Amino acid sequence: MQNLLHSRIAIFVVGFALAAALNGCGGDHNDSTGQVVGELAVPNVAPTTNFSFDIGVVSGTRYYFTDRNNAALDVMDIPTKSFVGSIKGTGILAFAGLGPGPNSKAGPDGATAVDNLIYAGDVNSVKIVDPATSAVVKNISVSTTGVRADEGCFDATHGLYMISSPEDSPPFATFINTTTQTIAAKVTFTDAAGQPSAGLEACRYDPVTDNFYVNNDGTTANPHGELVKLTGASIRAIANGAPQNYTTLAGVAMYPEGNCDPTGLAIGPGTDIAIGCREATTGSPLLLQILDRTNGNLLASLNAGGGDQLEYDASTNRYFNAGSRWTATGLASAGGACSAASPCTPVLQIIDAAKRSLIKTVASGNNAHSVAVDAASGQVFVPHSGATAPVGCSTCAANGFANGGITIYSSR
C-alpha cells in the first residue's frame, strides 16, 4: 500500500526562488521563517478538486490531518517529507467522508493527539485511530442528530479529552475518559438568557491552571463571541456522564471577544491566550486578539485574522495562524466569506508571542485554514485546495498554488 501510494504521489521541493516570491510583508526578515521547503500532493486531489480537509496535528515524527474527500486520516512522515498513507475504517469505524454536505454533516473533522493515539471528530461520534497499526480502533457515539463532533483538546494530566458538537441544538461538549475510552461528562451551552450558543470552536487545556478554554461563537451578551473558561475540577465533578449547562459550573468565566466571530485558540507564554477571529461583518478588520487568560483582559489586537486553526510553537515563541480568509485590504470580505466578487488572499501569519506583534505573512493556498507545527524539525504544515475550487482565491494560481496538497514551511 505504501509503495503504491509513493508511486502515485508527486513529491517535490519548492526552490528558493519560489520561496522568496512567497514571502510577504512584515517586520523581522532576518530568519527563514515562512520559507517554503516542500510541497506534497494528496491522493485523489486534482487541480479542480474542492479539497475538504480540517484540523491537523503533529505526533512523534508524523503529521496527521483529517481528509473528508478520502474519508480518512492522512499521514505524512516528517523526516522524509513523504506521504505515508490514508487511515480508513470500515463499518461503524468508517469516517463519514463528504456525506450529504455541508461541513456540519461531514467528517473527519478535528484531530487531536491523545497519548499514542489520535482522536478524530466525526459525524455523531469520535473515532480513535491507532497509528501503530494504521487502523481506526474504536467509535464513541456522542449524538444521534447527524451532525459532527468537531474540534477537541486533551488534558493529559487527568486523562480527559474534550470535543465540541457545535451544530447541535444546543451545542455541547463531550468529555471522554481516555483510560476507559468512555464518556465522562457532557456540558451544554445555553446562555444565561436561555438562548443556545451560536456554536463552539477550538478548545485548549491549560495544565498550569487546570482550566479548559473554548471559543463560543456567540451568546446574547456577546453576539460575536466569548472565551469560556471551564475549571477542570468542575468538569471532573460532573457525575457519570450526566449533562450540565456551562453557566452552572463552579468557577466558570466568560470573557467578551468583541466583534470577533472566533475560530482558533492557542495558549501562549505566561498567561497569554491568542484568539483567531474570522469576522463575518463586511469590511471589519480581520483580527487576532491576545487576552490574559486569568481575567480576560485584552493585551493586544492585531490585524492578522481571517483564519481557522491557530498554533503556538514554544521553540520559536511564535504563533502560526492559517489565514484562509485574509484579504488584500485586511478587512473582511462580503459576509466574511470568499467569493469571485469578494475574493480572499490566503496567507500564513507569523506572530511574535513575546512582542505580541506580526512578524510576517507568507502566501498560502486556497482555503488553507489548517496549520500544525513540528518543533523538532522546525517545519509548519498547511494543507490547501486547488486554485479554482472553491472559488474566491484571487492570488493562489499566481503564487504557485495551482494544485491541492500540503505546503511545508520553515518555522525558524
Rosetta blueprint (number, residue, H / E / L):
1 M L
2 Q H
3 N H
4 L H
5 L H
6 H H
7 S H
8 R H
9 I L
10 A L
11 I E
12 F E
13 V L
14 V L
15 G L
16 F H
17 A H
18 L H
19 A H
20 A H
21 A H
22 L H
23 N E
24 G E
25 C E
26 G E
27 G L
28 D L
29 H L
30 N L
31 D L
32 S L
33 T L
34 G L
35 Q L
36 V E
37 V E
38 G E
39 E E
40 L E
41 A L
42 V L
43 P L
44 N L
45 V L
46 A L
47 P L
48 T L
49 T L
50 N L
51 F L
52 S L
53 F E
54 D E
55 I E
56 G E
57 V E
58 V E
59 S E
60 G L
61 T L
62 R E
63 Y E
64 Y E
65 F E
66 T E
67 D E
68 R L
69 N L
70 N L
71 A L
72 A E
73 L E
74 D E
75 V E
76 M E
77 D E
78 I L
79 P L
80 T L
81 K L
82 S E
83 F E
84 V E
85 G E
86 S E
87 I E
88 K L
89 G L
90 T L
91 G H
92 I H
93 L H
94 A L
95 F L
96 A L
97 G E
98 L L
99 G L
100 P L
101 G L
102 P L
103 N H
104 S H
105 K H
106 A L
107 G E
108 P L
109 D L
110 G L
111 A E
112 T E
113 A E
114 V E
115 D L
116 N L
117 L E
118 I E
119 Y E
120 A E
121 G E
122 D E
123 V E
124 N L
125 S E
126 V E
127 K E
128 I E
129 V E
130 D E
131 P L
132 A L
133 T L
134 S L
135 A E
136 V E
137 V E
138 K E
139 N E
140 I E
141 S E
142 V L
143 S L
144 T L
145 T L
146 G L
147 V L
148 R E
149 A L
150 D L
151 E L
152 G E
153 C E
154 F E
155 D E
156 A L
157 T L
158 H L
159 G L
160 L E
161 Y E
162 M E
163 I E
164 S E
165 S E
166 P L
167 E L
168 D L
169 S L
170 P L
171 P L
172 F E
173 A E
174 T E
175 F E
176 I E
177 N E
178 T L
179 T L
180 T L
181 Q L
182 T E
183 I E
184 A E
185 A E
186 K E
187 V E
188 T E
189 F L
190 T E
191 D L
192 A L
193 A L
194 G L
195 Q L
196 P E
197 S L
198 A L
199 G L
200 L E
201 E E
202 A E
203 C E
204 R E
205 Y E
206 D E
207 P L
208 V L
209 T L
210 D L
211 N E
212 F E
213 Y E
214 V E
215 N E
216 N E
217 D L
218 G L
219 T L
220 T L
221 A L
222 N L
223 P L
224 H L
225 G L
226 E E
227 L E
228 V E
229 K E
230 L E
231 T E
232 G H
233 A H
234 S H
235 I H
236 R H
237 A L
238 I L
239 A L
240 N L
241 G L
242 A L
243 P E
244 Q E
245 N E
246 Y H
247 T H
248 T H
249 L L
250 A L
251 G L
252 V L
253 A E
254 M E
255 Y E
256 P E
257 E L
258 G L
259 N L
260 C L
261 D L
262 P E
263 T E
264 G E
265 L E
266 A E
267 I E
268 G L
269 P L
270 G L
271 T L
272 D E
273 I E
274 A E
275 I E
276 G E
277 C E
278 R L
279 E L
280 A L
281 T L
282 T L
283 G L
284 S L
285 P E
286 L L
287 L L
288 L E
289 Q E
290 I E
291 L E
292 D E
293 R L
294 T L
295 N L
296 G L
297 N L
298 L E
299 L E
300 A E
301 S E
302 L E
303 N L
304 A L
305 G L
306 G L
307 G L
308 D L
309 Q L
310 L E
311 E E
312 Y E
313 D E
314 A L
315 S L
316 T L
317 N L
318 R E
319 Y E
320 F E
321 N E
322 A E
323 G E
324 S L
325 R L
326 W L
327 T L
328 A L
329 T L
330 G L
331 L E
332 A L
333 S L
334 A H
335 G H
336 G H
337 A L
338 C L
339 S L
340 A L
341 A L
342 S L
343 P L
344 C E
345 T L
346 P L
347 V E
348 L E
349 Q E
350 I E
351 I E
352 D E
353 A L
354 A L
355 K L
356 R L
357 S E
358 L E
359 I E
360 K E
361 T E
362 V E
363 A E
364 S L
365 G L
366 N E
367 N L
368 A L
369 H L
370 S L
371 V L
372 A E
373 V E
374 D E
375 A L
376 A L
377 S L
378 G L
379 Q E
380 V E
381 F E
382 V E
383 P E
384 H E
385 S E
386 G L
387 A L
388 T L
389 A L
390 P L
391 V L
392 G L
393 C E
394 S L
395 T L
396 C L
397 A L
398 A L
399 N L
400 G L
401 F L
402 A L
403 N L
404 G L
405 G E
406 I E
407 T E
408 I E
409 Y E
410 S E
411 S L
412 R L
